[in-house]
């Protein structure tokens, strides 16, 4: 499936440049309603080679939790044409709080994924966001599914346990980039931008 989301392409590009590892195991995404909010829980295990931080390390389990309004009325951004939206919130990873986190949701047309950037901006900064989790959800028929009903401008989060494609899901912990990596990142971002503009031009 062709991805026309520049946001997702940039996140994956950062993963490649900074040697981020796929998760050994990724549990289901669990959505639990509570009043007007929905609690999210994601679990997994870091791959060997993951840098050691206060919330990561080789072979260690991770648990990521956050809460969003079940029917959010304030979004960081929504792009209906390509089926994505983002919401700023506070996320805890292994008990460590990240109060300026952006969670991005992708519609079925964009493979039904969720990306958690431990920053309020999933687009690349210099240096880029220190860490991200890129999770793709699938159903029993191996079709991608979404975690909400409605469209990206007025979503309503569902409840339940949603399986994850561990072969696709990335759990990235990016080290501090070297100058050469920044040059490569900048070149890649420019190329991605040109590619996305070309695809959008052809679609219009």
Secondary structure, 3 states (H helix, E strand, C coil): CCCCCHHHHHHHHHHHHCCCEECCEECCEEEEEECCEEEEEEEEECCCCCCCCCCCCCCCEEEEEEEEECCCCCCCEEEHHHCEEEEEEEEEECCEEEEEEEEEEECHHHCCEEEEECCCCCCCCCCCCCEEEEEEEECCCCCECCCEECCCCCCEECCEEECECCCCCEEEECCCCCHHHHHHHHHHHHHHHHHHHHHHHHHC
